[in-house]
Amino acid sequence: MTVRCTNAKCPAVNYLTRGSRVVLIEKPYKGWKFTHWRGACKSKKPRCDIAVARVHPNSYGLRQIHVSATFIPVAPGLTRAHPIPLGTAADVGGGWRVRVNSVTPNVQLSPAPPSGAQYFGANVTIGYFGGGSATPEQDLGWQVIGSHHTTYNPGLAPCPYPGPQPALPMYDPVYSGQSVTGYVCWQIAANDANSLELYFGSGNLDYPGTTWFALH
């Protein structure tokens, strides 16, 4: 009996008899590259064959297979460690395209932020290329995160009045094919100013659909 699994998805099997084989095949998500297997497989090839006869039983008499695959990003924006650099536009899903043009780590506004905090601003261009129109505040899911997974504001907000530049129109509809540019900022802990990243996508930061942008 041979069981084939792709991207860790295996068909339902109650048991494997001696002499059966498990074939693991990894197909990386777009933008990622497979490097090697760990555990019961030592190969650097995308396919791994494991003979059940070679798997040692545990204390319950059940045979367990421990295998993991290692991938690396081959395009920026796929992980926090390799974000899209300033000035580079990228699609973030849902018909949206984003470019962070510049940042101002310490925006001087009145009233001043509390002790130990500061305002951090960014000049951002967003474009919508889906159908009809969409509103950034409602339809563009973005977060800003600092060290120790500290998240600032569930989404970006316009700078407190008076902002140093025209604010990004967060609450106005953006029509298909239209791009808008404006300034956004948020209050952060001062010691996070050099570690902030902007990300779009799932709350699970390791989810393959998440897109990262540098803010420094």
MIVEX-791587 format. One record per residue: residue in one letter; y, x, z of N, C-alpha, C in turn. Coordinates in steps of 0.1 Angstrom, whole numbers, plus 5000, padded with zeros to 4 digits. Example, Ala and Ser with C-alpha at 12.3 -4.5 7.8 and 13.67 -1.06 7.14 Angstrom:
A494351325078495551235078496751325078
S497851285071498951375071500051295079
This chain:
M498850085000500050005000501250095000
T502250054992503550134991504650034994
V505550075003506749995006507950075002
R508750004994509950074988511250014995
C512050105000513250065007514450135001
T515550054998516750104992517950085002
N518650195005519750185014519350115027
A518150155032517650115045517249965045
K517149905034516749765033515249765028
C514349725037512949725034512449575034
P511449555025510849415026510049395039
A509949275043509249235055507749275054
V507249355064505849405064505349395078
N504249325080503749315094503149445099
Y502449515091501849635094501549715082
L501349845084500949935073499650005077
T498649995068497350055070497450205068
R496450275073496350415071496250445056
G497050545051497050575037498150505030
S498850415036500050355030501150455029
R502150425021503350515019504550435020
V505550495026506950435026507850525018
V508450455008509350524999510750485001
L511650585006513050555009513850604997
I514750524992515650554981517050524985
E517950624985519350604989520250604977
K521050494976522050484966523350474972
P524150584972525450584980526450484974
Y527250434984528350344979529350424970
K530050354963531050414954531950504962
G532150634957532950724963532250814973
W530950794975530250874985529050954978
K528651064983527651144978526551174988
F525251154984524151184993523951334993
T523651385006523451535007522051565011
H521551495022520151535026519651425036
W518351435038517651355048517451425061
R517351355072516951415085515851335091
G515151395100513951325107512651355099
A511951245096510651255089510751315075
C511951305070512251365056513151485057
K512851585050513651715049514251735036
S513951645027514351665013515851645010
K516351715000517751694995517851594983
K516651544980516551444969516751304974
P517351214965517651074970516351004974
R515251044969513950974972513151054983
C512650974992511851035003510550955004
D509351025003508050965005507451005018
I506950905025506350935038504950865038
A503950945041502550895043502350845057
V501850725059501650675072500750755080
A499750815073498750895081499351015088
R500551055083501251175089502151135101
V502351005104503250965114502450945127
H502951015138502251015151502550885158
P501550825164501750695172502450725185
N503150625190503850635203502950595214
S503450575226502550545238501950405237
Y502450315228501850185226500950185214
G500650295208499750295197500450265184
L501750235184502450205172503050325165
R502950335152503550445145504950425142
Q505850515145507250505143507750615133
I508650575125509250665115510750675118
H511250795120512650815123513250895111
V514150835104514750895092516150855092
S517050955088518450915086518950995073
A519950935067520450995055521851045058
T522351155052523651205054524451195041
F525651145042526551125030527851195033
I528551235023529951285024530851215014
P532151195017533051135008533351224996
V533551174984533951254973535251204967
A535851114975537151064970538051034983
P539351064983540151044995540250894998
G540550865011540750735015539450665021
L538350725020537050665024536850685039
T537450785045537250815059538650855065
R538750835078539950875085540251025084
A539151105083539351255081539851295068
H539651205058540151235044540951115039
P542151095044542950975040543651005027
I544150895021544950905008546250965012
P546751075006547951145009549251055007
L550351095013551551035011551951034996
G552450924991552950924977551850884967
T550650864971549550824962549150684964
A549150604953548850464953547350444953
A546850344959545350314959545150164960
D544150114954543749974956543049954969
V543349844976542749824989541949694990
G541749634979540949514979541849384979
G541349274975542049154975543149144964
G543149234955544249234945545449314948
W545349384960546549464965546449614962
R547549674959547749814957548849864966
V548549974972549550024983549850174980
R551050204983551550344983552450364995
V552150465004553050505014553950615009
N555250585007556150685000556650795010
S556950755022557450855032557350795046
V557450885056557450835070558650895077
T559050825088560050875097559450855111
P558950975116558250965129559050915141
N560350935141561150895153562350825148
V562250695146563350605141564250575152
Q565550605150566550575161567150435159
L566750345168567150205168567750165181
S568450055181569050005194568549855195
P567949825206567849905218566750015217
A566850115225565850225224564450175230
P563350235225562050195231561850235245
P560850185252560650225266560350375267
S560450425279560150565282558750595277
G558550715270557250755265556850695252
A557650605247557450545234558450575224
Q558250555211559150575200558850475189
Y559850465180559650385168559250475157
F558150435150557650515139557750425126
G558350475115558650395104558050455091
A557850375081557250415068557950335057
N558150405046558650335034557350315026
V557150185022555850145016556150065004
T555350084993555350004981554049924981
I554049794979552849714978552949634965
G551849624958551849544946550649454946
Y550849334940549749234940549349214926
F548049224923547449204910546349104909
G546349014919545348914919545848794911
G545348674914545748554907546848484915
G547848424908548848344915549748434923
S549748414936550648494945549948504959
A550448594967549848614980551048664989
T550848645002551848685012551348805020
P552148915021551649035028551149005042
E552048935050551748905064550448835066
Q550048745056548848665058547648715051
D547848785039546748825031546448965030
L547349055035547149195034546749245048
G545449265050544949305064545049455066
W546049495074546249635076546549655091
Q546149775095546349825109546849965109
V547449995120547850135123547150185136
I546550295135545750345146546150485150
G546150515163546450645168545250715174
S545550815182544450885189543750795199
H542450825201541650745210541550595206
H541650575193541450445187542550345192
T543650385195544750305200545350235187
T545350105187545850025175547149965179
Y548149985169549449935171549749815162
N550049705169550349585162549249545152
P548849425153547749375143548449355130
G548749455123549449455110550849515113
L551549545102552849605103553949495105
A555049535111556149435113557449505108
P558349425103559649485099560349555111
C561149655109561849725119562749625127
P562949655140563949575147565349585140
Y566149485140567449485135568349575143
P569249655137569349685122568449795118
G567549775109566649875104567449975095
P566950095094567650205087567550185072
Q566650105067566450075053566149925051
P566149865039565749735037564349715041
A564049605049562649585054561749535043
L560549565044559549515035559449365037
P559449285026559449135028558049095031
M557649095044556349065049555948915047
Y556948825047556748685048557048615035
D557448685025557748635012556548645002
P556248554993555148564984555348674974
V554348744971554348844960553448794949
Y554048784937553348724926552548824918
S551548784911550648874903551448964894
G551249094895551949184887553249234893
Q553649184904554849224911554649324922
S555549424923555549524934556849514942
V556749534955557949534963557949664972
T559049714975559249834983560149804995
G559749855007560649835019560149915030
Y560849905041560649985053559949895064
V558949955070558249895081558149995093
C558149935105558050035116557349955128
W556950035138556249975149556450075161
Q556350025173556450095185555150165188
I555250295191554050375194554250455206
A553150505212553250615222553650735215
A554650805221555250925215554151035212
N553151045220552151145217551151115206
D551350995200550550955188551250975175
A552451025175553251035163552651125152
N551851225156551251315147549751285144
S549351165149547851135146547650995140
L548750935136548650795131548050795117
E547250695115546750665101546850515099
L547050475086547050335082545750305075
Y545150195079543950155073543850005069
F543149975059542949845054541449815054
G541049695058539649655057539149605070
S537849635072537149575084537649635097
G537449555108537749615121536749725125
N535549725117534649835119535149945111
L535650055117536350165110535350245102
D534050235103533150305095532650225083
Y533150105082532650015071533050075058
P532150075048532450135035533750085028
G534049955031535249895024536549935030
T536650005040537850045047538550155039
T539850145037540650245030541750305039
W541750435040542650505049543850575042
F545050565048546250635042546850725053
A547250845049547850935058549250885062
L549650905075551050875079551651005085
H551351115080551851245084551651355074
